[in-house]
């Protein structure tokens, strides 16, 4: 959380630590394969360099989100250990360019809530690269829109570019036919009945009522 109580839009856990990749409740048996890259440990840094080089030259795991997150972690740790993107690229060698390492390091630096959706396959790693290009609250809004509306990588890239050019998140999403804040939920019959009844009695929409209730509930948890 930030000083004003809003959720952080950057990574809060240590660079290179397999917070999600190493969580058995999420990754099952694959959690045992998780590798931690410690930018302060020479041997671990060498492993990171080897991983980045292989990651840049091998697209065989492009459909494996966890594999991609591992490569992103290696990129971020190598940058931290070497002190710059240029030095990291020189250390890794092969096809690992400054641009490649910068893009994947940014994915590793995304907040946990977004990285979780990447690991679970709800957000493509290539789409995550574009989400990582925008900062602040826009990161969350674009990520959730991508999840809720099954946005393509092209759409995410287009929206990210528009946001960085000064377009509001709402307008940028609208240009792709996506409504900001629109999400489909399934309620049990009793909850559905009561939501509709209360919304009617308060002459408001179900969406506005849900927003009001959630805002109050989430504020009380802070």
Kinemage of the C-alpha trace (Angstrom):
@kinemage 1
@onewidth
@group {chain A} dominant
@subgroup {mainchain}
@vectorlist {calphas} color= white
{ca unk a 1} P 0.000 0.000 0.000
{ca unk a 2} L 1.112 3.567 -0.635
{ca unk a 3} L 1.232 6.372 1.936
{ca unk a 4} L -2.271 7.539 0.985
{ca unk a 5} L -3.731 4.049 1.462
{ca unk a 6} L -4.123 3.234 -2.230
{ca unk a 7} L -2.721 -0.052 -3.559
{ca unk a 8} L 0.849 0.028 -4.834
{ca unk a 9} L 1.174 -0.178 -8.602
{ca unk a 10} L 4.715 -1.570 -8.392
{ca unk a 11} L 6.258 -4.770 -7.083
{ca unk a 12} L 6.645 -4.825 -3.302
{ca unk a 13} L 8.385 -8.196 -2.846
{ca unk a 14} L 12.170 -8.562 -3.397
{ca unk a 15} L 13.502 -8.630 -6.960
{ca unk a 16} L 13.967 -12.182 -8.223
{ca unk a 17} L 11.987 -13.828 -5.427
{ca unk a 18} L 9.514 -16.452 -6.769
{ca unk a 19} L 6.516 -15.177 -4.798
{ca unk a 20} L 4.000 -16.600 -7.265
{ca unk a 21} L 6.144 -19.126 -9.136
{ca unk a 22} L 7.057 -20.756 -5.835
{ca unk a 23} L 3.571 -20.861 -4.317
{ca unk a 24} L 2.291 -24.492 -4.265
{ca unk a 25} L -1.301 -23.337 -3.735
{ca unk a 26} L -1.128 -21.635 -7.138
{ca unk a 27} L 1.441 -23.591 -9.125
{ca unk a 28} L 1.035 -27.064 -7.653
{ca unk a 29} L 4.051 -29.330 -8.235
{ca unk a 30} L 5.628 -26.712 -10.498
{ca unk a 31} L 6.370 -24.597 -7.431
{ca unk a 32} L 9.244 -26.987 -6.687
{ca unk a 33} L 10.868 -25.886 -9.955
{ca unk a 34} L 10.816 -22.202 -9.017
{ca unk a 35} L 14.212 -20.510 -9.024
{ca unk a 36} L 15.078 -17.476 -6.930
{ca unk a 37} L 17.475 -15.010 -8.524
{ca unk a 38} L 19.429 -13.073 -5.930
{ca unk a 39} L 21.045 -9.980 -7.483
{ca unk a 40} L 23.502 -9.794 -4.558
{ca unk a 41} L 24.800 -13.351 -4.945
{ca unk a 42} L 27.455 -13.886 -7.675
{ca unk a 43} L 26.444 -17.483 -8.413
{ca unk a 44} L 22.751 -16.594 -8.570
{ca unk a 45} L 23.551 -13.629 -10.792
{ca unk a 46} L 25.440 -15.903 -13.162
{ca unk a 47} L 22.405 -18.182 -13.297
{ca unk a 48} L 20.257 -15.133 -14.048
{ca unk a 49} L 22.566 -14.165 -16.917
{ca unk a 50} L 22.392 -17.682 -18.363
{ca unk a 51} L 18.612 -17.708 -17.978
{ca unk a 52} L 18.217 -14.331 -19.694
{ca unk a 53} L 20.415 -15.426 -22.590
{ca unk a 54} L 18.436 -18.646 -23.061
{ca unk a 55} L 15.148 -16.761 -22.589
{ca unk a 56} L 16.047 -14.270 -25.333
{ca unk a 57} L 17.001 -17.007 -27.785
{ca unk a 58} L 14.294 -19.576 -27.092
{ca unk a 59} L 10.640 -19.010 -27.945
{ca unk a 60} L 9.678 -22.624 -27.244
{ca unk a 61} L 8.094 -21.610 -23.949
{ca unk a 62} L 6.126 -18.671 -25.333
{ca unk a 63} L 2.841 -20.282 -24.341
{ca unk a 64} L 4.083 -21.138 -20.834
{ca unk a 65} L 3.248 -18.185 -18.605
{ca unk a 66} L 5.277 -19.450 -15.656
{ca unk a 67} L 8.315 -19.940 -17.897
{ca unk a 68} L 7.924 -16.365 -19.101
{ca unk a 69} L 7.680 -15.039 -15.530
{ca unk a 70} L 10.877 -16.895 -14.687
{ca unk a 71} L 12.625 -15.175 -17.579
{ca unk a 72} L 11.255 -11.826 -16.464
{ca unk a 73} L 12.572 -12.430 -12.941
{ca unk a 74} L 16.007 -13.242 -14.319
{ca unk a 75} L 15.977 -10.026 -16.361
{ca unk a 76} L 15.049 -7.902 -13.365
{ca unk a 77} L 17.635 -9.528 -11.089
{ca unk a 78} L 20.363 -9.140 -13.699
{ca unk a 79} L 19.580 -5.451 -14.096
{ca unk a 80} L 19.636 -4.956 -10.330
{ca unk a 81} L 22.899 -6.850 -9.994
{ca unk a 82} L 24.680 -5.184 -12.902
{ca unk a 83} L 23.309 -1.707 -12.258
{ca unk a 84} L 21.907 -0.889 -15.714
{ca unk a 85} L 20.030 -2.357 -18.668
{ca unk a 86} L 23.103 -1.956 -20.872
{ca unk a 87} L 25.378 -3.789 -18.465
{ca unk a 88} L 22.768 -6.522 -18.036
{ca unk a 89} L 22.508 -7.014 -21.800
{ca unk a 90} L 26.298 -7.208 -22.129
{ca unk a 91} L 26.486 -9.752 -19.294
{ca unk a 92} L 23.752 -11.945 -20.766
{ca unk a 93} L 25.014 -11.780 -24.336
{ca unk a 94} L 23.341 -13.631 -27.181
{ca unk a 95} L 20.165 -11.952 -28.378
{ca unk a 96} L 19.422 -10.258 -25.055
{ca unk a 97} L 19.114 -6.611 -26.055
{ca unk a 98} L 18.580 -3.618 -23.789
{ca unk a 99} L 15.019 -3.319 -25.095
{ca unk a 100} L 14.276 -6.995 -24.438
{ca unk a 101} L 15.581 -6.875 -20.867
{ca unk a 102} L 13.829 -3.581 -20.099
{ca unk a 103} L 10.436 -4.888 -21.263
{ca unk a 104} L 10.605 -8.120 -19.276
{ca unk a 105} L 12.046 -6.457 -16.179
{ca unk a 106} L 8.993 -4.221 -16.140
{ca unk a 107} L 6.743 -7.292 -16.190
{ca unk a 108} L 8.554 -8.615 -13.126
{ca unk a 109} L 7.999 -5.237 -11.449
{ca unk a 110} L 4.211 -5.357 -11.878
{ca unk a 111} L 2.208 -5.646 -8.624
{ca unk a 112} L 1.449 -9.132 -7.342
{ca unk a 113} L -2.267 -8.969 -8.161
{ca unk a 114} L -1.463 -8.500 -11.853
{ca unk a 115} L 1.402 -11.017 -11.949
{ca unk a 116} L -0.980 -13.556 -10.431
{ca unk a 117} L -3.304 -13.261 -13.432
{ca unk a 118} L -0.318 -13.662 -15.746
{ca unk a 119} L 0.764 -16.860 -13.989
{ca unk a 120} L -2.771 -18.259 -14.124
{ca unk a 121} L -3.041 -17.552 -17.839
{ca unk a 122} L -5.677 -14.826 -17.632
{ca unk a 123} L -3.264 -12.245 -19.054
{ca unk a 124} L -0.801 -13.219 -21.774
{ca unk a 125} L 2.817 -12.394 -20.883
{ca unk a 126} L 3.115 -10.434 -24.120
{ca unk a 127} L 0.085 -8.374 -23.055
{ca unk a 128} L 1.639 -7.886 -19.622
{ca unk a 129} L 4.610 -6.218 -21.311
{ca unk a 130} L 2.281 -3.503 -22.573
{ca unk a 131} L 0.411 -3.175 -19.271
{ca unk a 132} L 3.809 -2.598 -17.648
{ca unk a 133} L 4.415 0.326 -20.007
{ca unk a 134} L 1.790 2.454 -18.269
{ca unk a 135} L 2.080 3.707 -14.719
{ca unk a 136} L -0.070 4.463 -11.718
{ca unk a 137} L -3.689 3.425 -11.457
{ca unk a 138} L -3.838 2.888 -15.225
{ca unk a 139} L -1.895 -0.345 -14.757
{ca unk a 140} L -4.650 -1.897 -12.695
{ca unk a 141} L -7.475 -0.535 -14.840
{ca unk a 142} L -5.932 -1.846 -18.059
{ca unk a 143} L -5.089 -5.205 -16.480
{ca unk a 144} L -8.589 -5.768 -15.142
{ca unk a 145} L -10.134 -4.686 -18.430
{ca unk a 146} L -7.895 -7.185 -20.229
{ca unk a 147} L -9.078 -9.952 -17.890
{ca unk a 148} L -12.770 -9.062 -17.896
{ca unk a 149} L -13.061 -8.468 -21.634
{ca unk a 150} L -10.589 -11.048 -22.940
{ca unk a 151} L -8.670 -8.315 -24.739
{ca unk a 152} L -6.148 -9.325 -27.394
{ca unk a 153} L -2.483 -8.396 -27.150
{ca unk a 154} L -3.035 -5.965 -30.022
{ca unk a 155} L -5.842 -4.244 -28.143
{ca unk a 156} L -3.792 -3.992 -24.943
{ca unk a 157} L -0.856 -2.586 -26.902
{ca unk a 158} L -3.097 -0.006 -28.573
{ca unk a 159} L -4.661 1.105 -25.289
{ca unk a 160} L -1.273 1.342 -23.554
{ca unk a 161} L 0.074 3.514 -26.366
{ca unk a 162} L -2.971 5.781 -26.245
{ca unk a 163} L -2.676 6.199 -22.470
{ca unk a 164} L 0.992 7.104 -22.771
{ca unk a 165} L 0.045 9.657 -25.421
{ca unk a 166} L -2.242 11.380 -22.917
{ca unk a 167} L -5.601 9.719 -23.606
{ca unk a 168} L -7.648 8.809 -20.537
{ca unk a 169} L -7.942 5.128 -19.683
{ca unk a 170} L -11.697 5.248 -20.221
{ca unk a 171} L -11.392 6.819 -23.682
{ca unk a 172} L -8.545 4.545 -24.725
{ca unk a 173} L -10.547 1.451 -23.784
{ca unk a 174} L -13.696 2.803 -25.420
{ca unk a 175} L -11.796 3.127 -28.693
{ca unk a 176} L -11.348 -0.651 -28.535
{ca unk a 177} L -14.996 -1.266 -27.697
{ca unk a 178} L -14.332 -1.903 -24.000
{ca unk a 179} L -16.291 -0.189 -21.210
{ca unk a 180} L -14.169 0.698 -18.191
{ca unk a 181} L -15.571 -0.848 -15.002
{ca unk a 182} L -17.873 -3.278 -16.792
{ca unk a 183} L -17.702 -6.776 -15.369
{ca unk a 184} L -20.069 -9.740 -15.512
{ca unk a 185} L -20.764 -11.504 -12.210
{ca unk a 186} L -22.925 -14.451 -11.230
{ca unk a 187} L -24.938 -14.165 -8.000
{ca unk a 188} L -26.881 -16.783 -6.112
{ca unk a 189} L -30.670 -16.291 -6.486
{ca unk a 190} L -31.150 -14.756 -3.018
{ca unk a 191} L -28.365 -12.201 -3.465
{ca unk a 192} L -29.636 -11.389 -6.956
{ca unk a 193} L -33.185 -10.882 -5.682
{ca unk a 194} L -32.075 -8.603 -2.869
{ca unk a 195} L -29.718 -6.591 -5.066
{ca unk a 196} L -32.499 -5.909 -7.521
{ca unk a 197} L -35.018 -5.136 -4.769
{ca unk a 198} L -32.761 -2.674 -2.952
{ca unk a 199} L -31.712 -1.013 -6.204
{ca unk a 200} L -35.375 -0.519 -7.128
{ca unk a 201} L -36.295 0.891 -3.712
{ca unk a 202} L -33.351 3.302 -3.816
{ca unk a 203} L -34.098 4.177 -7.467
{ca unk a 204} L -30.569 3.397 -8.524
{ca unk a 205} L -28.945 0.859 -10.813
{ca unk a 206} L -27.594 -2.476 -9.557
{ca unk a 207} L -24.129 -1.405 -10.687
{ca unk a 208} L -24.221 1.856 -8.711
{ca unk a 209} L -25.494 0.039 -5.635
{ca unk a 210} L -22.748 -2.603 -5.860
{ca unk a 211} L -20.132 0.129 -6.276
{ca unk a 212} L -21.447 1.956 -3.202
{ca unk a 213} L -21.521 -1.187 -1.056
{ca unk a 214} L -18.085 -2.325 -2.170
{ca unk a 215} L -16.547 1.116 -1.626
{ca unk a 216} L -17.879 1.227 1.930
{ca unk a 217} L -16.771 -2.341 2.640
{ca unk a 218} L -13.276 -1.864 1.257
{ca unk a 219} L -12.798 1.425 3.135
{ca unk a 220} L -13.763 -0.291 6.400
{ca unk a 221} L -11.040 -2.898 5.812
{ca unk a 222} L -8.269 -0.284 5.608
